[in-house]
Amino acid sequence: MKKNFWLVILGSVLLSLGSCELDLEPETTLTDVSFWKTETDLRGACNRLYNLLQYTTHDTRSDELVMTSADNVSSGNVSVPSSSGNWADPYYRIFTANNIIGKGANADLPEEVINRWLAEAYFFRAYYHFELVTKYGDVPLMLKAINDTEDPLLYSPRTPREEVIQQCYRDLDFAVEWLPAIDNLSGSDWGRVSVSAALAMKLRIGLFEGTYSKYHNLPSDHMDHLKVAIESAELLMEGGAHALYPNFQNLFLFEGEGRQNKENIFVKVYGPNGEGTVTHNNSRLMENRVSVTRQMVDLFLYEDGLPKELSALKIADESSFNDVFIARDPRLEMTLYKMGENAYKGPYVPFSNQHGNGYSLKKGFLLSEWETNSQETIDMMLIRYAEILISYAEALYEHNGSITDEQLGLTINALRNRVGFIAPPLTNAFATANNLDLLQEIRRERTVEFIDEGFRYIDIIRWKIAEEVLPVDILGAKFVDAETSKSREEMRMTDEDGKFNGIQVHDQSDIIIIELASTRKFNPSRDYLYPIPLNEISLSNGAVVQNPNWN
């Protein structure tokens, strides 16, 4: 651990007092002597966990999204950093949780009151330890606050990932026992974690670690992790507290906020709506900053329920940007802008300065927010019920080697029915008749449902397919001269920082190649884990060691 980093932590953990609304910064700080006395103190301490909670969209580390310059992770150009927020920030938050757990337990309050608030800290401790494992694998497990600069924890070695994950399960079990049900959260409590959020995190962790262990041949028993995922999903599905929101597009707008939308499980609260008080800049169109790749567009099924490679409905020779939307899963045009639709700075024009070289995101974009604030106050979903359904289907198939038609109906087909997809339902018979791999169809469903929700990179890591999907040409949209003001000559030019930006024939003529395969790489013996920051190694006196092949 970095000694000066922990010194910063020791001096900077603040406790919010007075107002308990989740979106307010702490107003006052008190010493430990006068704090940790009342339930208001514990609640105020936990508020800090929500102040620190971040929501980050536009994850360009995979083949899902591209921005105006290549992502170092996606293109395989990461170097070993001296320091990194990817390592330091989660540990800061874990320290905050440990501080609450260690000091809140001594409050002179009834056990049930203390544990209700400690459960929030246990939830977040698991949340951030898991975040670290997804990036680094083995990481130091931190289970208590650091109180001085000589604490041996400063020099902790990396804990095997299996031990870290098991501790995450234990922390979340405590949270399940003591957190309130989501229906008991209202008013200023909306946005706090609940039993539902804790079960959903167990599901997320169990599915990740079960599949990662399986495909990366780790010594841990992947079946045990998959069982955790299945059991957690079934508890959530049986409770009746959650359901799919009927309108997929409104799900990501103001209409989808709050407990009235039973798809919400864990959200980052912003707002008040439209007033710009507490905002984020994660709008999905964002001028010319982010585009969805053609790789993702091609994953959406056709109305006959078949993928691009098999469907008779595919247009063989697209003559317009909008041809790609014809006879497709309705989520495609609910997720992306079609040419001519009202969008950022006017009608959507492919390849304009505002609208990028790929497909721009409609999902979650609210024009009125950008017209008034240039920021958004829409709450951001961190976990929603659709994830429970699709993760359940995947965990079942990975655990059992099969999935029943009834289970497909409750999961995959429920998601399709929600958007009015007229394709035949996915069944075992349909898959057999059309030579479809059910596991690949479950993975497809996950990918198209969660475009730009932060899933794709960790999915390709746990499935161990990053080496297949990353070091390739990254494709953009169909270029048609008459549909844009840019000429072919302009599109062929490189941009200011030298990134290739041209038109080449690839699979179909005039599909933009945004990044060339020759500029991208992925080393499977190295790149499935992040490099440990050099300062963390040196300042731990060598107790923390580097991940393999990061030299």
Secondary structure, DSSP 8 states (H G I E B T S, - for coil): --HHHHHHHHHH-----S---TTS-------TTTSS-SHHHHHHHHHHHHHH--------SSSSEE-SS--HHHHT-----SS-HHHHHHHHHHHHHHHHHHHHTTSSS-HHHHHHHHHHHHHHHHHHHHHHHHHHSSB----S---STT-GGGG---B-HHHHHHHHHHHHHHHHHHS--GGG--GGGTTS--HHHHHHHHHHHHHHHHHHHHHTT-SS-HHHHHHHHHHHHHHHHHSSS----S-TTGGGSGGG-STTSTTEEEEE--BSTTT-SB-B---SSTTTT-EE-HHHHTTS-BTTS--TTT-TTS-SS--SGGGGGTTB-THHHHHB--TTSEETTEE--TTSTTT-SSB-B-TT--HHHHHHTSSB---EEEEEHHHHHHHHHHHHHHHHS---HHHHHHTHHHHHHHTT--S----HHHHHHTT--HHHHHHHHHHHHTTTTT-HHHHHHHTT-HHHHSSS-EEEEE--GGG-S--HHHHHS--TT----EEE-SSSTTEEEEE-GGG----TTTTTS----HHHHHTTTT-S---TT--
